């Protein structure tokens, strides 16, 4: 008798308004016409999400001062956990077509924590914070904050995610004003647009919908070797198959330590990643044409928490949801979670096959940057379209304008090299808030929405 209200609560909408941004060719529970199409679209998703899974474990392993062998093992383990968590999320979690991957927010925090805590405390903190995430998702606490997370704030977060990642992609393309980088980045953008818009009916539309994949392969593996030096030896010396090691850095009863300061420091980053996740789930729901429900929040965070308990057991960094693939869905209009499950199987193979993962790793960063720019265009536009569906009241306009300016301008100021000394003297959460436009968008947007729409406007006489 007690389960019915819980199910009803889980089915509740996060917002009263239901945004409708695109009409998917294949909806969430539909499958492409052939398995070859599914393989193509699934592989395409993995190729746009390979930047952070390759870069972040390298940065974390360097900060932890791991050996080269341990660093390679961490990269493979991270890819393996990324695939497992994506499969769990799309099959048993919130069942949205969302790719999971290593979390930049927690990764950056871990890197900063290595100066204060030993690796044993960091692995213990990842496990404990994963357990806390699991409890938050299981108990349904997130449904009580949805009033503080209206569509206006979600649209702001999605827009800032697109702009934030887009600026990273532009940086990779124009790095050091190198002509080769700019040529490769521009070429992958132009080729993608040509394949998508000039060949909409070739191979029954597969060439158009797979334009990003074909552009990456053509530019990254066929054109790039004539422009930049590709280390093919790095691929040749990798084995074809290798299982991830279980408990490579110890376990809760031996090798891990549980230090309050490390747990609290990482928990701040976890809260930030949860906020980003809610924005990612909102973006994915919007581009897939489905209502954003409370169950998407609770089940999504619960699954991520479970995966973050598994991650340190395999020597991987913590994971979160990714927003890049929502941009790809908006581009291709392929919203099938079956495609994401296929992609998850590919990512698991990357983790089990170091040679295959190395093949992706040699694709120049400028090519990845060009793809990031394309994908982030769609994320940004999806956020702006979501903001357009918000009631255009004076209060909402003020919330949107102020939040965007502060969320984009504040990190640009405090991330400048001349302010590095000032930032070092601040608490962890203050540094995270001032340097991360996504978290700042949530905090500022939520605060301003409550202040303007729920406090100040209460004193305005109703017409």
C-alpha positions in Angstrom: 0.0 0.0 0.0 2.9 2.3 0.6 4.5 1.8 -2.8 1.9 3.6 -4.9 2.5 7.1 -3.6 6.3 6.6 -4.1 5.7 5.5 -7.8 3.4 8.5 -8.3 6.1 10.8 -6.8 8.7 9.3 -9.0 6.5 10.0 -12.1 6.1 13.6 -11.3 7.5 16.2 -13.7 10.4 18.3 -12.6 8.7 21.3 -14.3 5.1 22.0 -15.1 6.2 23.0 -18.6 7.4 20.3 -21.0 9.9 21.7 -23.5 9.8 20.3 -27.0 13.1 21.1 -28.9 13.4 18.5 -31.7 11.5 15.6 -33.3 13.9 12.6 -33.0 14.2 10.2 -36.0 14.6 7.4 -33.5 13.0 7.9 -30.1 14.4 6.7 -26.8 12.8 3.2 -26.9 13.2 2.8 -30.7 16.0 1.0 -32.5 17.6 1.9 -35.9 16.5 -0.1 -38.9 19.7 -2.3 -39.0 22.4 -3.4 -36.5 25.0 -1.7 -38.8 23.3 1.6 -38.2 23.2 1.0 -34.5 26.9 0.1 -34.5 27.7 3.2 -36.5 25.8 5.6 -34.3 27.0 3.9 -31.1 30.6 4.2 -32.2 30.1 7.9 -33.1 29.0 8.7 -29.6 32.2 7.2 -28.1 34.4 9.2 -30.4 33.1 12.6 -29.3 33.5 11.6 -25.6 37.1 10.4 -25.6 38.9 13.6 -24.8 38.3 13.7 -21.0 38.6 9.9 -20.4 42.1 10.0 -21.9 43.3 13.3 -20.5 41.9 13.3 -17.0 43.3 9.9 -15.8 46.7 11.0 -17.1 46.5 14.3 -15.1 45.3 12.5 -11.9 48.0 9.8 -12.2 50.6 12.4 -12.6 49.4 14.3 -9.5 49.4 11.0 -7.6 52.9 10.3 -8.8 52.0 6.9 -10.2 54.4 4.8 -12.3 53.9 4.6 -16.1 52.5 1.1 -15.8 50.0 2.3 -13.1 49.0 5.3 -15.3 48.3 3.1 -18.3 46.2 0.8 -16.0 44.3 3.8 -14.7 43.4 4.9 -18.2 42.2 1.4 -19.2 40.2 1.1 -15.9 38.6 4.5 -16.4 37.4 3.5 -19.9 36.1 0.2 -18.6 34.2 1.9 -15.7 32.9 4.5 -18.2 31.4 1.8 -20.3 30.0 -0.2 -17.4 28.4 2.9 -15.9 26.9 4.0 -19.2 25.4 0.5 -19.7 23.9 0.5 -16.2 22.5 4.0 -16.5 20.8 3.4 -19.9 19.5 0.0 -19.0 18.6 0.0 -15.3 19.1 3.6 -14.1 17.2 6.6 -15.4 17.1 4.9 -18.9 18.1 8.1 -20.7 20.6 8.0 -23.6 23.4 9.6 -21.5 27.0 8.7 -21.7 28.9 8.5 -18.4 32.5 9.3 -18.0 35.2 10.6 -15.7 34.2 13.7 -13.8 36.3 16.9 -14.5 34.9 18.6 -11.4 36.0 15.8 -9.0 39.1 15.1 -11.0 40.3 18.7 -10.6 39.6 18.5 -6.9 41.5 15.3 -6.6 44.5 16.9 -8.3 44.4 19.8 -5.8 44.0 17.4 -2.9 47.1 15.4 -3.6 49.2 18.2 -2.0 47.3 17.7 1.3 46.3 14.0 1.4 48.0 10.7 0.5 46.5 8.5 -2.3 45.1 6.1 0.2 42.8 8.9 1.6 41.7 9.9 -1.9 40.6 6.4 -2.8 38.7 6.1 0.4 37.1 9.5 -0.2 35.9 8.5 -3.7 34.3 5.4 -2.2 32.5 7.2 0.6 31.3 10.0 -1.6 30.0 7.4 -4.1 28.0 5.9 -1.2 26.6 9.3 -0.2 25.5 9.8 -3.8 23.8 6.4 -3.8 22.0 7.3 -0.6 20.8 10.7 -2.0 19.4 9.0 -5.1 17.9 6.1 -3.3 16.1 8.2 -0.6 14.6 10.6 -3.2 15.9 13.7 -1.6 16.4 15.4 -4.9 12.6 15.8 -5.5 12.5 18.4 -2.7 15.0 20.7 -4.5 13.2 20.8 -7.8 11.4 24.0 -6.8 14.9 25.6 -6.6 15.8 24.2 -10.0 13.2 25.6 -12.4 13.4 25.5 -16.2 15.1 28.9 -16.3 18.0 27.6 -14.2 18.2 24.4 -16.2 18.3 26.4 -19.4 21.1 28.5 -17.9 23.1 25.5 -16.8 22.7 23.8 -20.3 23.8 27.0 -22.0 26.8 27.4 -19.8 27.8 23.7 -20.3 27.7 24.3 -24.1 29.7 27.6 -23.9 32.1 26.2 -21.3 32.9 23.0 -23.3 32.8 25.0 -26.6 35.5 27.4 -25.4 37.6 24.4 -24.5 37.1 23.0 -28.0 38.1 26.4 -29.5 41.2 26.5 -27.3 42.2 23.1 -28.7 41.8 24.3 -32.3 43.6 27.6 -32.0 46.3 26.4 -29.5 49.4 28.5 -29.9 48.1 29.9 -33.1 49.5 26.8 -34.8 48.4 26.6 -38.5 48.3 22.8 -38.5 45.9 22.8 -35.5 43.6 25.4 -37.0 43.6 23.6 -40.4 42.6 20.3 -38.9 40.0 21.8 -36.6 38.4 23.8 -39.4 38.6 20.9 -41.8 36.7 18.5 -39.5 34.0 21.2 -39.0 33.6 22.0 -42.7 33.6 18.3 -43.7 30.9 17.5 -41.1 28.7 20.3 -42.4 29.2 19.1 -46.0 28.3 15.5 -45.2 25.4 16.5 -43.1 23.8 19.1 -45.3 24.8 18.1 -48.9 24.2 14.4 -48.6 21.0 14.0 -46.6 19.8 11.0 -48.6 23.0 9.1 -49.4 23.0 5.5 -47.9 19.5 6.1 -46.6 20.7 9.1 -44.6 23.4 7.2 -42.8 26.2 9.4 -44.3 24.4 12.5 -43.0 23.6 11.2 -39.5 27.1 9.7 -39.2 28.8 12.8 -40.4 30.7 13.4 -37.2 32.1 9.9 -37.1 33.1 9.9 -40.8 34.8 13.4 -40.3 36.8 12.2 -37.3 38.0 9.1 -39.1 38.9 10.9 -42.4 40.5 14.0 -40.8 41.9 12.4 -37.7 43.4 9.2 -39.2 43.8 9.9 -42.9 44.6 13.7 -43.2 46.3 14.3 -39.9 49.3 12.1 -40.5 50.3 14.3 -43.4 50.1 17.4 -41.2 51.3 16.3 -37.8 53.5 13.5 -36.5 51.4 10.5 -35.4 53.0 8.0 -33.0 52.0 4.8 -34.6 54.6 2.9 -32.5 52.4 3.8 -29.4 49.6 1.7 -30.9 51.8 -1.2 -32.1 53.4 -1.8 -28.7 50.0 -2.1 -26.9 48.5 -5.5 -26.3 45.2 -6.5 -27.9 43.6 -7.6 -24.6 44.1 -6.9 -20.9 41.6 -7.3 -18.0 41.5 -4.5 -15.4 43.1 -5.3 -12.1 40.8 -5.6 -9.1 41.8 -3.4 -6.1 45.1 -2.2 -7.7 45.5 0.5 -5.0 44.2 -1.4 -2.0 40.7 -1.9 -0.5 38.7 -0.6 2.4 40.3 -3.0 4.9 43.9 -2.6 3.7 45.4 0.3 1.7 42.6 2.8 1.9 42.2 5.4 4.7 39.1 7.4 5.5 40.1 11.0 6.4 37.4 13.5 7.2 39.1 16.4 5.4 39.5 14.5 2.2 35.9 13.3 2.3 34.5 16.8 2.9 36.7 18.3 0.2 35.7 15.7 -2.4 32.0 16.0 -1.3 32.0 19.6 -2.3 33.0 18.6 -5.8 30.5 15.8 -5.8 27.7 18.3 -5.0 28.9 20.3 -8.0 28.9 17.2 -10.2 25.3 16.3 -9.0 24.2 19.8 -10.1 25.8 19.3 -13.5 24.2 15.9 -13.8 20.7 17.4 -13.2 21.5 19.8 -16.0 22.7 17.0 -18.3 19.6 14.9 -17.6 17.5 18.0 -18.4 19.4 18.6 -21.6 19.1 15.0 -22.7 15.3 14.9 -21.9 14.8 18.1 -23.9 16.6 17.0 -27.0 15.0 13.5 -26.8 11.5 15.0 -26.7 10.6 13.4 -23.3 9.3 15.0 -20.1 12.0 15.5 -17.4 10.7 13.5 -14.4 11.8 13.2 -10.8 12.7 9.5 -11.4 15.3 10.7 -14.0 17.0 12.7 -11.2 16.8 10.1 -8.4 17.6 7.0 -10.5 20.4 8.8 -12.4 22.2 10.0 -9.2 21.7 6.6 -7.5 23.3 4.8 -10.4 26.2 7.2 -10.6 26.7 6.7 -6.8 26.9 2.9 -7.3 29.4 3.4 -10.1 31.5 5.7 -8.0 31.7 3.0 -5.4 32.9 0.5 -8.0 35.4 3.0 -9.6 38.1 3.0 -6.9 37.8 -0.8 -6.7 39.2 -1.0 -10.3 41.6 2.0 -9.9 39.4 4.4 -11.9 38.6 8.0 -11.1 35.0 8.9 -10.3 32.4 9.3 -13.1 29.5 11.6 -13.9 27.1 12.2 -16.8 28.4 13.8 -20.0 26.6 16.6 -21.9 28.5 16.2 -25.2 26.2 13.4 -26.4 23.1 15.5 -25.9 24.6 17.8 -28.5 25.2 14.9 -30.8 21.6 13.7 -30.3 20.4 17.2 -31.2 22.7 17.1 -34.3 21.7 13.6 -35.5 18.2 13.3 -34.0 19.1 9.8 -33.0 17.8 9.5 -29.4 17.7 5.7 -29.1 19.1 4.5 -25.8 19.9 1.2 -27.6 22.5 3.2 -29.6 24.0 4.4 -26.3 24.1 0.8 -25.0 26.0 -0.2 -28.2 28.3 2.7 -27.5 28.8 1.5 -23.9 29.9 -1.9 -25.2 32.4 -0.2 -27.5 33.8 1.8 -24.5 34.1 -1.4 -22.5 36.1 -2.9 -25.4 38.4 0.2 -25.3 39.1 -0.5 -21.7 39.8 -4.2 -22.4 41.8 -3.5 -25.6 44.7 -1.1 -25.0 45.6 -1.1 -28.6 42.2 0.1 -29.7 42.2 2.8 -27.1 45.6 3.9 -28.2 44.3 4.3 -31.8 41.8 6.9 -30.5 44.4 8.5 -28.4 46.6 9.4 -31.4 43.8 11.5 -33.0 45.2 15.1 -32.7 43.6 17.3 -30.1 42.7 19.9 -32.7 40.4 17.3 -34.4 38.7 16.6 -31.1 38.4 20.3 -30.5 36.7 20.8 -33.9 34.2 18.1 -32.9 33.7 19.7 -29.5 32.9 23.0 -31.2 30.2 21.4 -33.4 28.6 19.4 -30.5 28.7 22.4 -28.2 26.9 24.5 -30.7 23.9 22.2 -30.4 24.1 22.1 -26.6 24.2 25.9 -26.4 21.3 26.3 -28.8 19.3 23.7 -26.9 19.9 25.7 -23.7 18.9 28.9 -25.4 15.7 27.3 -26.9 14.9 26.0 -23.4 15.3 29.5 -22.0 12.9 30.7 -24.8 10.2 28.4 -23.5 10.4 30.1 -20.0 7.6 32.7 -19.4 9.2 36.0 -20.5 8.4 37.9 -17.3 10.6 40.8 -16.1 11.8 38.6 -13.2 12.9 35.7 -15.4 14.6 38.1 -17.8 16.6 39.6 -14.9 17.5 36.2 -13.5 18.7 35.0 -16.9 20.7 38.1 -17.8 22.4 38.5 -14.4 23.2 34.7 -14.2 24.7 34.5 -17.6 26.9 37.5 -17.1 28.2 36.4 -13.7 28.6 32.8 -14.7 30.7 33.6 -17.8 32.5 36.7 -16.5 33.6 35.6 -13.0 35.6 32.5 -14.0 37.3 34.4 -16.8 38.5 36.9 -14.2 39.6 34.5 -11.4 41.1 31.9 -13.7 43.6 34.5 -15.0 47.2 33.7 -14.0 47.6 37.0 -12.1 44.9 35.9 -9.7 46.3 32.4 -9.0 47.9 33.4 -5.7 44.6 34.9 -4.5 42.7 31.7 -5.4 45.2 29.5 -3.6 44.3 31.2 -0.3 40.5 30.4 -0.6 38.6 27.4 0.7 38.0 24.6 -1.8 34.4 25.4 -2.4 35.1 29.1 -3.0 37.8 28.2 -5.6 35.4 25.8 -7.3 32.6 28.4 -7.3 34.7 31.2 -8.7 36.4 29.2 -11.4 33.6 27.0 -12.7 30.9 28.7 -14.8 28.5 25.7 -14.6 28.4 25.5 -10.8 28.3 29.3 -10.6 25.3 29.3 -13.0 23.4 26.9 -10.7 24.3 28.8 -7.5 23.7 32.3 -8.9 20.6 31.2 -11.0 19.0 29.4 -8.0 19.7 32.3 -5.6 18.5 35.0 -8.0 15.4 33.0 -8.9 14.4 32.7 -5.3 15.3 36.3 -4.5 13.6 37.9 -7.5 10.7 35.6 -8.3 9.8 34.2 -4.9 10.8 37.0 -2.5 10.8 40.5 -4.1 7.9 39.9 -6.5 5.7 38.8 -3.6 5.6 42.5 -2.6 4.4 43.5 -6.1 0.6 44.0 -6.3 -1.0 41.4 -8.6 -2.9 42.9 -11.6 
